[in-house]
Amino acid sequence: MTAVTDQGRDHGQGPEHTAPEETRRDDGCWDDGLIARRAAEAAQEGAEDEPSPVDDDAEPQVEAYGLPGSPLRPRLDALRELVGLSRARLDGDTLAEAGRVLDEASARQRLSSRHTVVAVAGATGSGKSTLFNALAGVQISDTGLRRPTTSAPIACSWTDGAAGLLDRLAIPGRLRRRPVQGFTAVDEALQGLVLVDLPDHDSAATGHREQVDRVLALVDAVIWVVDPEKYADAALHERYLRPFAGHAEISFVVLNQIDRLPGEAAHLVLDDLRRLLDEDGIPVGEHGEPGATVMSLSALTGAGVGDLRELLGRFVQARTAAARRLSADVDAAAARLRPVYVAEGRPGLGERVREEFTDRLADAVGAGTAGQAAEREWRRNAGRACGTPWLRLWHWYESTRQLGGLDLMAQVLTQPEEEITARQRVEQAVRKLADDAVDGLPAPWAQAVREAAVNGAKGLPEALDELSRKAQAVTGGRSRGRSGSGDTGSAPARPDGSVRTPGAPVAGAPGGRVGRPPRPAWWPAAVLVQASMTLLQIFGGLWLLGQIVGVLEPGLIVPALLMLAGVAGGPLVEWSCAAAARGPSRRYGQEAERRLREAAAGCGRARVLDPVAAELARYREVRERYGAVTEFSTTRG
């Protein structure tokens, strides 16, 4: 009984090209029969050559796969920490691939390190099952005209102890086989190989393609089998080879059916295949460089199969395929995560950003205006203490005359506008800080920083108002009822975010006062001199009046000089005090502005800057972990 092989179909040949129902014999003759499907009949012809199912479930696992001293272990640990730190900031879909890699790495590390699982993948009619049988030395996987011929993964294990690996691939015991082994050096080198024949990756059956994708994600290496007709198929390159470019070191790309190509055509096709792989980003391992192994052969005639067996033998004996596969998986996961971890610029809270934020808060709380008001208040107190009583009486008259219904109404009408402006200033300061802090930051972390800034800003106007009240209680301020002296501008924010006018009383201060500025030591002397000048004016005036009514003897010179001295000395003392008060009043105003500015800065730091800095510190931590994941890559050129 005979069967038509994949290669016979590809050549368009009939049953005359089928092989007798025998296995490969010691003399090297190739007989492609149906021993695997007719086990009973084959047992009668030669039971020693029958490919029986592998029943090694009871076998102990050999050397749990570990990576002592390997750079892969710290990379996996860093990836695990990275995922843990990022769960609160990134969605599950973003971290799903990294989580899958960690799970598969953990599962692979618990299994045998003496076995290398290699999948044979290819399109319909590429001859992958024929190559699988040729490598096994016996027909295990069905070949023929019917498509698809391989409906489920079939495994062939060269040694015991691979049960756990095959269970992980979900390959049942009835589809586990053993190869025909000789006593050559190549057969000895293949000890530890687990070869898996996959269904066609371009099969019309959706379930077949799903099985291919599932197994390809779990094996240690892949042999991609292509033929002269489909080696440039876009589905193969776009769906598999291109995404698998990072796994070049565990990839074999085999051009099968070269017996169909005349003359030098095989070399031309192979060169074109290398060109396509280069376009896919897959490095070709030549001249000792790491990369994919590319070769040509004919599974039907056996040409080149021996070379592939030798390469597989060396590959299996190196026992690095699993580590390379996991390293490539980590690289792929890190590449997918790069957009959410790697910033384009250098985001953060620099000194300039902090100073600008403090300036905006100081402006919103009215620190500059409060300093100017404190300076004016200091001068006003100096004027009240050292000024002439007649000038103070005139100022009082002017202030009472200017206070009226129109001024009060104007103040009430402008109040809502001031309230909106103050809250807008605080919001603008926070928004500008967040924009500067997240400049170049990946979107998820930028969103986290913005949320921290916005949440901190919710109670910021109220906190600014409370701190400004405390600062003004220390430095002093204006009393109620003096808004007619021309003070304008913004001042500390109210609890609702509005701006308190400089003439308004501070909430919580008894009687509307916040305390008077401290008086310098020379004020009493100036007050005494000014009082003396006033007494001179009064004394000289009364003396002249007594002469006019005839009570005193006539003599205008002395009383006139006394009165003139008082009239001229009063303004002179007032001017001198005003000149002497400029420096202290300026320093007092600056101190008031500094205190209010520091209060606003401390409030902004506690509510906005510190939470934003904490989010940036978290990002820097995960960025360092991401750097550890990519730092020791073993699969990058």
Residue pairs with C-beta under 8 A, 6 or more apart in sequence:
1 21
1 33
1 34
1 38
2 15
2 18
2 19
2 20
2 21
2 33
2 34
3 18
3 32
3 33
3 34
3 142
3 143
3 144
4 14
4 15
4 17
4 18
4 143
4 144
4 145
5 17
5 18
5 19
5 32
5 127
5 130
5 143
5 144
5 300
6 125
6 126
6 127
6 128
6 129
6 130
6 143
6 144
6 149
6 299
6 300
7 127
7 130
7 257
7 259
7 298
7 299
7 300
7 301
8 14
8 17
8 18
8 300
9 125
9 144
9 145
10 125
10 127
10 227
10 229
10 257
10 260
11 17
11 259
11 260
11 300
18 32
19 30
19 31
19 32
19 33
20 31
20 33
21 31
21 33
21 34
21 35
21 38
22 31
22 33
22 35
22 45
23 31
23 33
23 35
23 46
23 49
23 137
23 138
23 139
23 180
24 30
24 31
24 137
24 138
24 180
25 31
26 182
30 134
30 301
30 302
32 130
32 133
32 139
32 143
33 42
33 139
34 139
35 42
35 49
35 50
35 51
35 138
35 139
36 51
36 138
36 139
36 140
36 141
36 142
36 177
37 142
39 50
39 52
42 49
42 50
43 50
49 138
49 180
51 136
51 138
51 139
51 140
51 156
51 177
51 178
51 179
51 180
52 177
52 178
53 173
53 174
53 175
53 176
53 177
54 155
54 157
54 162
54 166
54 173
54 176
54 177
54 178
55 173
55 176
56 157
56 160
56 161
56 162
56 163
56 176
57 163
57 167
57 173
58 163
59 160
59 161
59 163
60 161
61 110
61 111
61 112
61 161
61 163
61 164
62 112
62 113
62 114
62 115
62 161
63 112
63 113
63 114
64 109
64 110
64 111
64 112
64 113
65 108
65 109
65 110
65 111
65 112
65 113
65 322
66 109
66 113
67 73
67 109
67 323
70 323
71 632
71 634
72 323
72 326
72 327
72 330
72 632
72 634
74 628
74 632
75 327
75 330
75 628
75 629
75 631
75 632
75 633
76 102
76 105
76 326
76 330
78 625
78 626
78 628
78 629
79 98
79 101
79 102
79 330
79 333
79 334
79 625
79 629
80 102
81 625
82 98
82 337
82 341
82 622
82 625
82 626
82 629
83 95
83 98
83 99
83 102
85 618
85 621
85 622
85 625
86 95
86 340
86 622
87 95
89 444
89 445
89 448
89 618
90 340
90 444
94 337
94 340
94 444
95 337
97 332
97 333
97 336
98 333
98 336
98 337
100 217
101 326
101 329
101 330
101 332
101 333
104 217
104 218
104 326
104 329
105 326
105 329
105 330
107 168
108 168
108 322
108 326
110 164
111 164
111 165
111 168
112 161
112 162
112 164
112 165
113 319
113 322
114 159
114 161
114 192
114 319
115 157
115 159
115 161
115 162
115 165
115 192
115 193
115 194
116 192
116 193
116 194
116 220
116 221
116 315
116 316
116 319
116 321
116 322
117 162
117 165
117 169
117 194
117 196
117 218
117 219
117 220
117 221
118 193
118 194
118 195
118 196
118 219
118 220
118 221
118 222
118 223
118 312
118 315
118 316
118 321
119 153
119 196
119 198
119 215
119 216
119 219
119 221
119 222
119 223
120 128
120 129
120 131
120 132
120 135
120 195
120 196
120 197
120 198
120 222
120 223
120 225
121 128
121 198
121 201
121 212
121 216
121 222
121 223
121 224
121 225
121 240
122 128
122 198
122 200
122 201
122 224
122 225
122 226
122 227
122 256
123 200
123 201
123 202
123 226
123 227
123 230
123 233
123 235
123 236
124 147
124 148
124 200
124 202
124 203
125 147
125 227
125 229
125 230
126 225
126 226
126 227
126 230
126 256
126 257
127 225
127 227
127 256
127 257
127 299
127 300
128 150
128 197
128 198
128 200
128 223
128 225
128 256
129 141
129 142
129 143
129 149
129 150
129 197
130 143
130 256
130 299
130 300
131 223
131 225
131 254
131 256
131 297
131 299
131 305
131 308
132 140
132 141
132 154
132 156
132 195
132 197
133 139
133 140
133 141
133 143
133 299
134 299
134 302
134 305
135 156
135 179
135 195
135 305
135 308
135 309
135 312
136 156
136 177
136 179
136 180
136 195
137 179
137 180
137 181
137 182
138 179
138 180
140 154
140 156
140 177
140 179
140 197
141 149
141 150
141 154
141 197
142 149
142 150
143 149
147 200
148 199
148 200
148 203
148 204
148 205
148 208
150 197
150 198
150 199
150 200
150 208
151 199
151 205
151 208
152 171
152 175
152 199
152 211
153 169
153 171
153 175
153 196
153 197
153 198
153 199
153 211
153 215
154 171
154 175
154 177
154 196
154 197
155 162
155 166
155 169
155 171
155 175
155 176
155 177
155 194
155 195
155 196
155 197
156 176
156 177
156 178
156 179
156 194
156 195
156 196
156 197
157 166
157 176
157 177
157 178
157 193
157 194
157 195
158 178
158 179
158 181
158 190
158 191
158 192
158 193
158 194
158 195
159 191
159 192
159 193
162 194
165 194
166 176
166 194
168 218
169 196
169 215
169 218
169 219
170 214
171 196
179 190
179 195
181 187
181 190
185 313
186 306
186 309
186 310
186 313
188 313
189 310
189 312
189 313
189 314
189 316
189 317
190 309
190 312
190 313
190 316
191 316
192 316
192 317
192 319
193 312
193 316
196 215
196 219
198 211
198 212
198 215
198 216
199 205
199 208
199 209
199 211
199 212
200 208
200 212
201 209
201 212
201 235
201 236
201 239
201 240
202 209
202 233
202 235
202 236
203 209
203 212
216 222
216 240
219 325
220 250
220 321
220 322
220 324
220 325
221 250
221 251
221 252
221 315
221 321
221 325
222 244
222 247
222 250
222 251
222 252
223 252
223 254
223 308
224 236
224 240
224 241
224 251
224 252
224 253
224 254
225 254
225 256
226 233
226 236
226 253
226 254
226 255
226 256
226 273
227 255
227 256
227 257
228 255
228 257
228 258
228 260
228 261
228 265
228 269
230 236
231 255
231 269
231 272
231 273
231 276
232 272
232 273
232 276
237 276
237 280
241 253
241 277
241 280
241 282
242 280
242 281
242 282
244 251
244 282
245 280
245 281
245 282
246 328
246 331
246 332
246 335
246 635
247 324
247 325
247 328
247 329
247 332
247 635
248 282
248 283
248 284
248 285
248 290
248 291
248 292
248 635
249 285
249 290
249 291
249 292
249 324
249 328
249 635
250 321
250 324
250 325
250 328
251 282
251 292
251 293
252 292
252 293
252 294
252 295
252 308
252 311
252 312
253 273
253 277
253 282
253 292
253 293
253 294
253 295
254 294
254 295
254 296
254 297
254 308
255 266
255 269
255 270
255 273
255 294
255 295
255 296
255 297
256 296
256 297
256 298
256 299
257 298
257 299
257 300
258 266
258 269
258 296
258 297
258 298
258 303
258 304
259 298
259 300
259 301
259 303
261 269
266 296
269 296
270 294
270 296
273 294
274 284
274 294
277 284
277 292
277 294
278 284
282 291
282 292
283 289
283 290
283 291
283 292
283 637
284 291
284 292
284 294
285 291
285 292
285 293
285 294
289 637
290 635
290 637
291 637
293 311
295 304
295 307
295 308
295 311
296 304
297 303
297 304
297 305
297 307
297 308
298 304
298 305
299 305
315 321
323 634
324 634
324 635
327 633
327 634
327 635
328 635
330 629
330 633
331 630
331 633
331 635
331 636
334 626
334 629
334 630
334 633
337 626
338 626
339 442
340 442
340 443
340 444
340 445
341 442
341 622
341 623
341 626
342 442
342 623
342 626
343 440
343 441
343 442
343 623
344 440
345 439
345 440
346 440
347 437
347 438
347 439
347 440
347 441
347 446
347 616
347 619
348 437
348 616
349 433
349 436
349 437
349 609
349 612
349 613
349 616
353 433
353 436
353 437
354 609
356 432
356 433
356 436
357 429
357 432
357 433
357 604
357 608
357 609
358 597
358 600
358 601
358 604
360 425
360 428
360 429
360 432
361 426
361 429
361 464
361 600
361 601
361 603
361 604
362 368
362 593
362 596
362 597
362 600
362 601
363 425
363 490
364 422
364 425
364 426
364 429
364 464
364 490
364 493
364 600
365 464
365 468
365 491
365 492
365 493
365 596
365 599
365 600
366 468
366 489
366 490
366 491
366 492
366 493
366 499
366 500
366 596
367 593
367 596
367 597
367 600
368 489
368 593
369 489
369 490
369 491
369 502
370 468
370 472
370 477
370 491
370 492
370 502
370 592
370 593
370 596
371 589
371 590
371 592
371 593
371 594
371 596
372 489
372 589
372 593
373 477
373 478
373 487
373 491
373 502
373 589
373 592
374 475
374 476
374 477
374 517
374 588
374 589
374 591
374 592
374 593
375 585
375 586
375 588
375 589
375 590
375 592
376 485
376 487
376 585
376 589
377 476
377 477
377 478
377 516
377 517
378 517
378 581
378 584
378 585
378 588
378 589
379 578
379 581
379 582
379 585
380 482
380 485
381 516
381 517
381 519
382 523
382 577
382 578
382 581
382 585
383 392
383 574
383 577
383 578
384 392
385 519
385 523
385 526
385 527
385 577
386 523
386 526
386 527
386 530
386 573
386 574
386 577
386 578
387 530
387 574
387 577
388 530
388 533
388 534
388 570
388 571
388 574
389 534
390 570
391 571
391 574
399 482
399 484
399 485
402 484
403 484
407 483
407 484
411 483
411 501
415 498
415 501
416 498
418 490
418 498
418 499
418 501
419 494
419 496
419 497
419 498
419 499
420 498
421 490
421 499
422 461
422 490
422 493
422 494
422 497
422 498
422 499
423 461
423 493
423 496
423 497
423 498
426 457
426 460
426 461
426 464
426 493
426 497
427 457
429 604
430 453
430 454
430 456
430 457
430 460
430 608
431 453
433 453
433 608
433 609
433 612
434 449
434 450
434 453
434 454
434 612
437 449
437 453
437 612
437 616
438 445
438 446
438 449
438 450
441 449
441 619
445 615
445 618
445 619
448 615
448 618
448 619
449 612
449 615
449 616
449 619
452 608
452 611
452 612
452 614
452 615
453 608
453 611
453 612
455 611
456 607
456 608
456 611
456 612
457 607
457 608
459 607
460 603
460 604
460 607
460 608
461 493
461 494
461 495
461 496
461 497
462 495
463 603
463 607
464 492
464 493
464 599
464 600
464 603
465 492
465 493
465 494
465 495
465 500
465 507
467 599
467 600
467 602
467 603
468 492
468 493
468 596
468 599
468 600
469 492
469 506
469 507
469 508
469 509
470 599
471 592
471 595
471 596
471 598
471 599
472 492
472 506
472 514
472 592
472 596
473 506
473 509
473 514
473 515
474 595
475 517
475 588
475 591
475 592
475 595
475 596
476 514
476 515
476 516
476 517
476 518
476 592
477 506
477 514
477 515
477 592
478 487
478 502
478 503
478 514
479 505
479 512
479 513
480 503
480 504
480 505
480 511
480 512
480 513
481 503
481 512
482 503
483 501
483 502
483 503
483 504
484 503
485 503
487 501
487 502
487 503
488 502
489 502
490 499
491 499
491 500
491 501
491 502
491 504
492 499
492 500
492 596
493 499
493 500
494 500
494 507
495 507
500 506
505 511
505 512
505 513
505 514
506 512
506 514
517 588
520 584
522 580
526 573
526 576
526 577
529 569
529 573
530 570
530 573
530 574
532 569
533 565
533 566
533 569
533 570
533 573
534 566
534 570
535 566
536 562
536 563
536 565
536 566
536 569
537 563
537 566
537 567
537 570
538 566
539 559
539 562
539 563
539 566
540 559
540 560
540 561
540 562
540 563
540 564
540 565
540 566
541 559
541 563
543 552
543 558
543 559
543 562
543 563
544 556
544 559
544 560
544 563
546 552
547 553
547 554
547 555
547 556
547 559
